[in-house]
Amino acid sequence: MAFAQRAAELEAAGHDVVKLSLGEPDAGAPPDVLAAARELLDGRPLPYTSALGLPALREAVARRYGERHGVDVDPRRVVVTAGASAALLLVVALTVDPGTGVLLADPSYPCNRQMVEGAGGRVVAVPTTPATRYQLDTASAAAAWTRSTRAVLVASPSNPTGTSVPEAELAELCALARERGAWRVVDEIYLDLADPVVPPGGGAPRPPLSALALDDDAVVIGSFSKHVGMTGWRLGWCVLPEAAVPLAERLAANYFICASTPAQHAAVAAFTPSSLALVEERRLDLLGRRALALDGLARLGLEVPVAPDGAFYAWADVSSTGLGAWELCERALEEAHVALTPGRDFSEHLAGTHVRLSYAASRADLAEGLERLARWLPGARRA
């Protein structure tokens, strides 16, 4: 946030800042969603929905799991929330008591840690390496397990690394946690942006499976923000074990009454054939942006030890520059007017050596930002 604020100050002073720091798609909601929203704003009442969400939207989300991710989900298990953040808040409230141990990967999205700690839980951030794709795996989870561990929180694909947990590994990790009586919480907000998977026995690539296809009692979190381009609409969901839904309903009613009524009604149109086709077209376009980002970072001499395969981020090792991650990002912003994100928020053990580049920016901005860094970095390096 400090870098975002400084970027805004530079822009206010008249500088052109290229923002490769934001995890926000440059394209907004599909036309069908916008049309549905305009139709709603005709003066009709827009009352609260159920705390669990609009039935038509819960049904559409459940149907999508079957059509794309190979799992039959009862719509009654879908809870619509005010963004994926509210979904995580509900899940943490359901699963974390004071002193509860929660395993997650280092690096990982910082708000996940903050919410667990806010509920009195104890975060166990397990250092990861390129060998595990910067993801928690079964062996490292077992080694970090303590008597207080009650939940494992996985993000696949992940922010900030852009990498996914291989399906076989995720199934083993869920099995370990299940056998030990712990919750399995899987953040899948980038799942519909992830690369197709080639089945182990070969054959045509298919969309990646949801964790629910591997563990029916896992808790998964989804969002309309990233793959549909509805960031400011603040709309997400979670899928819960059936027994947890009444508890979530009471919590949701007390925390936020319900998600935005107009956003929920409009989001039903995110599942029309034309909306889904557009979402897939955008996913394919991100592949080109990924290639542009990885090629540009390679030309800069900045290694990306594990290529992203899902979320639109590259996790780059900048140690070869002789600059710490924070200093590099600070100077790149001030001197080249390119905003990157230092690793400090995401990681403890890689905080000083890694930065996150987002290729959700437009192709023009991505090319311009990389070109500016290419002109600036040679003179900024330290021996």
C-alpha positions as CSV (number, residue, x, y, z in Angstrom):
1,M,0.0,0.0,0.0
2,A,2.9,2.3,0.6
3,F,4.0,1.9,-3.0
4,A,0.5,2.4,-4.3
5,Q,0.3,5.7,-2.3
6,R,3.6,6.9,-3.6
7,A,2.7,6.0,-7.2
8,A,-0.5,8.1,-6.8
9,E,1.6,11.0,-5.5
10,L,3.9,10.8,-8.5
11,E,0.9,10.7,-10.9
12,A,-0.6,13.7,-9.1
13,A,2.7,15.5,-9.7
14,G,2.4,14.8,-13.4
15,H,4.5,11.7,-13.9
16,D,3.4,8.8,-16.0
17,V,3.7,5.7,-13.7
18,V,3.4,2.2,-15.2
19,K,1.7,0.0,-12.6
20,L,2.9,-3.6,-12.7
21,S,2.1,-3.9,-9.0
22,L,-1.7,-4.2,-9.1
23,G,-3.4,-7.6,-9.0
24,E,-6.3,-6.2,-10.9
25,P,-7.4,-7.1,-14.5
26,D,-7.3,-4.2,-16.9
27,A,-10.7,-5.3,-18.4
28,G,-13.9,-4.9,-16.5
29,A,-17.1,-6.9,-16.2
30,P,-18.5,-8.6,-19.4
31,P,-21.1,-6.7,-21.4
32,D,-23.9,-9.1,-20.3
33,V,-23.2,-8.2,-16.6
34,L,-23.1,-4.5,-17.3
35,A,-26.4,-4.8,-19.2
36,A,-28.0,-6.7,-16.3
37,A,-26.8,-4.0,-13.9
38,R,-28.2,-1.2,-16.0
39,E,-31.6,-3.0,-16.2
40,L,-31.7,-3.3,-12.4
41,L,-31.2,0.4,-11.9
42,D,-34.7,1.4,-13.1
43,G,-36.1,2.4,-9.7
44,R,-37.2,-1.0,-8.6
45,P,-36.6,-2.0,-4.9
46,L,-33.4,-3.9,-4.3
47,P,-34.0,-5.4,-0.9
48,Y,-31.6,-7.6,1.1
49,T,-31.2,-11.2,-0.2
50,S,-30.8,-14.1,2.1
51,A,-27.5,-14.0,4.1
52,L,-26.5,-17.1,2.0
53,G,-27.0,-15.3,-1.2
54,L,-29.4,-15.1,-4.2
55,P,-30.7,-18.6,-5.0
56,A,-30.2,-18.1,-8.8
57,L,-26.6,-17.1,-8.2
58,R,-25.9,-20.0,-5.8
59,E,-27.3,-22.4,-8.4
60,A,-25.2,-20.8,-11.2
61,V,-22.0,-21.1,-9.2
62,A,-22.7,-24.7,-8.3
63,R,-23.5,-25.6,-11.9
64,R,-20.2,-24.1,-13.1
65,Y,-18.3,-26.4,-10.8
66,G,-19.8,-29.3,-12.6
67,E,-19.4,-27.9,-16.1
68,R,-15.8,-26.8,-15.8
69,H,-14.1,-28.4,-12.7
70,G,-15.5,-31.9,-12.6
71,V,-17.5,-31.9,-9.3
72,D,-21.1,-32.0,-8.4
73,V,-21.9,-29.3,-5.9
74,D,-25.2,-28.9,-4.1
75,P,-26.2,-25.2,-4.4
76,R,-27.2,-25.2,-0.8
77,R,-23.5,-25.5,0.1
78,V,-22.7,-22.3,-1.8
79,V,-22.5,-19.1,0.3
80,V,-22.3,-15.8,-1.6
81,T,-20.2,-13.2,0.1
82,A,-19.0,-9.6,-0.2
83,G,-15.9,-10.6,-2.1
84,A,-13.6,-13.5,-1.4
85,S,-12.2,-11.6,1.6
86,A,-15.6,-11.8,3.3
87,A,-15.7,-15.5,2.4
88,L,-12.3,-16.0,4.1
89,L,-13.5,-14.0,7.1
90,L,-16.5,-16.4,7.4
91,V,-14.3,-19.5,7.0
92,V,-11.8,-18.2,9.6
93,A,-14.6,-17.5,12.0
94,L,-15.9,-21.0,11.5
95,T,-12.6,-22.8,11.8
96,V,-10.2,-20.8,14.0
97,D,-10.4,-20.4,17.8
98,P,-7.8,-18.6,20.0
99,G,-4.6,-20.7,19.8
100,T,-5.7,-22.6,16.8
101,G,-2.7,-23.5,14.5
102,V,-3.1,-22.8,10.8
103,L,-0.5,-24.0,8.3
104,L,0.1,-22.0,5.2
105,A,2.9,-21.4,2.7
106,D,5.5,-18.7,2.8
107,P,5.2,-16.8,0.5
108,S,1.4,-16.3,0.5
109,Y,-1.2,-13.6,0.4
110,P,-0.8,-11.4,3.5
111,C,-4.5,-10.9,4.3
112,N,-4.8,-14.6,4.9
113,R,-2.3,-14.4,7.7
114,Q,-3.9,-11.3,9.1
115,M,-7.3,-12.7,9.3
116,V,-6.1,-15.9,11.1
117,E,-4.2,-13.8,13.6
118,G,-7.1,-11.4,14.0
119,A,-9.2,-14.4,15.1
120,G,-6.6,-15.3,17.7
121,G,-5.2,-18.1,15.6
122,R,-1.5,-19.0,15.3
123,V,-0.1,-18.8,11.8
124,V,2.6,-21.4,11.0
125,A,4.1,-20.0,7.7
126,V,6.1,-22.9,6.2
127,P,9.0,-21.8,4.1
128,T,8.7,-23.1,0.5
129,T,11.2,-23.5,-2.4
130,P,11.0,-23.8,-6.2
131,A,11.1,-27.6,-5.7
132,T,7.6,-27.4,-4.3
133,R,6.5,-24.6,-6.7
134,Y,6.5,-22.3,-3.7
135,Q,3.5,-24.2,-2.4
136,L,2.8,-26.2,0.7
137,D,3.3,-29.9,0.1
138,T,2.4,-33.0,2.2
139,A,6.0,-33.5,3.5
140,S,6.5,-29.9,4.7
141,A,3.0,-29.8,6.2
142,A,3.6,-33.0,8.1
143,A,7.0,-31.7,9.4
144,A,5.4,-28.4,10.5
145,W,2.4,-30.0,12.2
146,T,1.8,-29.4,15.9
147,R,-0.8,-30.5,18.4
148,S,-2.5,-27.2,17.9
149,T,-2.9,-27.5,14.1
150,R,-6.5,-27.4,13.2
151,A,-6.5,-26.1,9.6
152,V,-4.4,-26.0,6.4
153,L,-4.9,-23.0,4.2
154,V,-3.8,-23.4,0.5
155,A,-4.0,-21.0,-2.4
156,S,-3.9,-22.7,-5.7
157,P,-3.1,-20.8,-8.0
158,S,-1.3,-18.5,-5.6
159,N,-0.7,-14.9,-5.1
160,P,2.2,-13.8,-5.3
161,T,3.8,-16.7,-7.2
162,G,1.2,-17.5,-9.8
163,T,1.8,-21.2,-9.3
164,S,-0.6,-24.1,-8.6
165,V,-0.4,-27.1,-6.5
166,P,-0.3,-30.3,-8.7
167,E,-3.6,-32.1,-8.3
168,A,-2.0,-35.3,-7.0
169,E,-0.1,-33.3,-4.4
170,L,-3.2,-31.4,-3.3
171,A,-5.1,-34.6,-2.9
172,E,-2.4,-36.0,-0.7
173,L,-2.2,-32.8,1.4
174,C,-6.0,-32.8,1.9
175,A,-5.8,-36.5,2.9
176,L,-3.1,-35.8,5.5
177,A,-5.2,-33.0,7.0
178,R,-8.4,-35.0,6.9
179,E,-6.7,-37.9,8.7
180,R,-5.5,-35.6,11.4
181,G,-8.9,-34.0,11.9
182,A,-8.0,-30.6,10.4
183,W,-9.9,-28.3,8.1
184,R,-8.8,-28.1,4.5
185,V,-9.3,-24.6,3.2
186,V,-8.4,-23.9,-0.5
187,D,-8.5,-20.5,-2.0
188,E,-9.4,-21.0,-5.7
189,I,-10.0,-17.4,-6.8
190,Y,-7.6,-17.8,-9.7
191,L,-8.7,-21.3,-10.7
192,D,-10.6,-20.2,-13.8
193,L,-7.4,-18.5,-15.0
194,A,-5.2,-21.6,-14.5
195,D,-3.7,-23.6,-17.4
196,P,-5.3,-26.7,-18.6
197,V,-4.1,-30.0,-17.1
198,V,-2.9,-33.0,-19.1
199,P,-4.3,-36.1,-17.3
200,P,-1.7,-38.5,-15.8
201,G,-2.5,-41.2,-18.4
202,G,-2.3,-38.7,-21.2
203,G,-5.0,-37.4,-23.5
204,A,-6.5,-34.0,-24.2
205,P,-5.8,-31.2,-21.8
206,R,-8.7,-30.4,-19.5
207,P,-9.6,-27.5,-17.1
208,P,-8.0,-28.0,-13.7
209,L,-10.0,-29.8,-11.0
210,S,-11.4,-28.0,-8.0
211,A,-10.2,-29.2,-4.7
212,L,-13.8,-30.4,-4.1
213,A,-13.2,-33.0,-6.7
214,L,-10.3,-34.3,-4.6
215,D,-11.9,-33.8,-1.2
216,D,-15.6,-33.3,-1.0
217,D,-15.5,-31.9,2.6
218,A,-12.8,-29.3,1.8
219,V,-13.8,-25.6,2.1
220,V,-13.1,-23.7,-1.1
221,I,-13.2,-20.0,-1.8
222,G,-14.1,-18.3,-5.1
223,S,-14.5,-14.8,-6.5
224,F,-15.9,-12.9,-9.4
225,S,-13.0,-10.4,-9.2
226,K,-10.1,-11.9,-11.0
227,H,-11.4,-14.1,-13.9
228,V,-14.6,-12.1,-14.5
229,G,-13.1,-8.7,-14.0
230,M,-15.5,-7.6,-11.3
231,T,-13.0,-6.4,-8.7
232,G,-15.0,-3.4,-7.4
233,W,-18.3,-5.2,-7.4
234,R,-17.1,-7.0,-4.2
235,L,-18.6,-10.4,-4.8
236,G,-17.3,-13.9,-4.0
237,W,-18.4,-17.2,-2.5
238,C,-17.4,-20.2,-0.5
239,V,-18.5,-23.8,-0.7
240,L,-18.8,-25.4,2.7
241,P,-19.5,-28.9,4.1
242,E,-23.3,-29.1,4.5
243,A,-23.2,-29.1,8.3
244,A,-21.3,-25.8,8.4
245,V,-23.8,-23.9,6.3
246,P,-26.3,-23.0,9.1
247,L,-23.4,-21.7,11.1
248,A,-22.1,-19.6,8.2
249,E,-25.6,-18.2,7.6
250,R,-25.8,-16.9,11.2
251,L,-22.3,-15.4,11.0
252,A,-22.9,-13.8,7.6
253,A,-26.2,-12.2,8.8
254,N,-24.3,-10.7,11.7
255,Y,-21.2,-9.7,9.8
256,F,-22.6,-8.1,6.6
257,I,-26.4,-9.1,6.4
258,C,-25.8,-10.1,2.7
259,A,-23.7,-9.4,-0.3
260,S,-24.7,-6.5,-2.6
261,T,-28.2,-7.2,-4.1
262,P,-27.6,-5.5,-7.4
263,A,-24.1,-7.1,-7.7
264,Q,-25.6,-10.5,-7.1
265,H,-28.4,-10.1,-9.7
266,A,-26.0,-8.8,-12.3
267,A,-23.4,-11.6,-11.6
268,V,-25.9,-14.2,-12.8
269,A,-25.2,-12.9,-16.3
270,A,-21.5,-13.8,-15.8
271,F,-22.6,-17.4,-16.7
272,T,-24.2,-16.6,-20.0
273,P,-22.5,-18.3,-23.0
274,S,-21.2,-15.0,-24.3
275,S,-19.8,-14.0,-20.9
276,L,-18.1,-17.4,-20.5
277,A,-16.6,-17.2,-24.0
278,L,-15.2,-13.7,-23.2
279,V,-13.7,-14.9,-19.9
280,E,-12.0,-17.7,-21.8
281,E,-10.8,-15.3,-24.5
282,R,-9.2,-13.1,-21.7
283,R,-7.6,-16.2,-20.1
284,L,-5.9,-17.0,-23.4
285,D,-4.8,-13.4,-23.8
286,L,-3.1,-13.5,-20.4
287,L,-0.9,-16.3,-21.8
288,G,0.5,-13.8,-24.3
289,R,1.1,-11.3,-21.5
290,R,2.7,-14.0,-19.4
291,A,5.1,-14.7,-22.2
292,L,5.9,-11.0,-22.6
293,A,6.5,-10.7,-18.9
294,L,8.7,-13.7,-18.6
295,D,10.7,-12.8,-21.7
296,G,11.2,-9.3,-20.4
297,L,12.3,-10.4,-17.0
298,A,14.8,-12.9,-18.5
299,R,16.3,-10.1,-20.6
300,L,16.7,-8.1,-17.4
301,G,18.6,-11.0,-15.9
302,L,15.9,-11.4,-13.2
303,E,15.2,-15.1,-12.7
304,V,11.7,-16.5,-12.2
305,P,12.5,-19.8,-10.7
306,V,9.0,-21.3,-11.2
307,A,6.9,-20.1,-14.2
308,P,3.4,-19.1,-13.2
309,D,0.6,-21.4,-14.5
310,G,-2.5,-19.8,-13.0
311,A,-2.6,-16.4,-11.3
312,F,-1.2,-13.4,-13.3
313,Y,1.9,-12.9,-11.3
314,A,5.6,-13.6,-11.8
315,W,7.7,-14.1,-8.6
316,A,11.1,-12.8,-9.5
317,D,14.4,-13.3,-7.7
318,V,16.3,-9.9,-7.8
319,S,19.3,-11.0,-5.8
320,S,21.5,-10.9,-8.9
321,T,21.1,-7.1,-9.0
322,G,22.9,-6.5,-5.7
323,L,19.8,-4.6,-4.5
324,G,17.4,-5.7,-1.9
325,A,13.8,-6.2,-3.0
326,W,12.5,-3.1,-1.1
327,E,15.3,-0.8,-2.4
328,L,14.9,-2.1,-6.0
329,C,11.1,-1.4,-5.9
330,E,11.6,2.0,-4.3
331,R,14.2,3.1,-6.8
332,A,12.3,1.7,-9.8
333,L,9.3,3.7,-8.8
334,E,11.2,6.9,-8.1
335,E,13.7,6.8,-11.0
336,A,12.0,4.7,-13.7
337,H,8.4,5.4,-12.7
338,V,7.5,1.7,-12.7
339,A,5.6,0.2,-9.8
340,L,6.5,-3.3,-8.6
341,T,5.6,-5.0,-5.4
342,P,8.4,-6.0,-2.9
343,G,8.3,-9.4,-1.3
344,R,8.0,-8.1,2.3
345,D,4.2,-8.4,2.5
346,F,4.2,-11.9,1.2
347,S,7.2,-13.7,2.7
348,E,9.6,-13.7,5.6
349,H,12.3,-15.9,4.2
350,L,12.2,-14.4,0.7
351,A,11.3,-10.9,1.6
352,G,14.6,-9.3,0.7
353,T,15.3,-11.2,-2.5
354,H,12.0,-11.4,-4.4
355,V,9.5,-9.1,-6.1
356,R,6.1,-9.6,-7.6
357,L,5.3,-8.4,-11.1
358,S,1.7,-8.4,-12.2
359,Y,1.0,-9.0,-15.9
360,A,-2.7,-8.2,-15.4
361,A,-1.7,-4.7,-16.8
362,S,-2.4,-4.0,-20.5
363,R,0.1,-5.3,-23.1
364,A,1.0,-1.7,-23.8
365,D,1.7,-0.9,-20.2
366,L,3.6,-4.2,-19.7
367,A,5.8,-3.6,-22.7
368,E,6.5,0.0,-21.6
369,G,7.2,-0.9,-18.0
370,L,9.7,-3.6,-19.0
371,E,11.4,-1.3,-21.5
372,R,11.8,1.4,-18.8
373,L,13.3,-1.2,-16.4
374,A,15.7,-2.4,-19.2
375,R,16.9,1.2,-19.6
376,W,17.1,1.8,-15.8
377,L,18.4,-1.4,-14.2
378,P,22.0,-1.6,-15.7
379,G,22.9,1.7,-14.1
380,A,21.2,0.7,-10.8
381,R,22.9,-2.6,-10.3
382,R,25.5,-3.1,-7.6
383,A,28.5,-5.3,-8.0
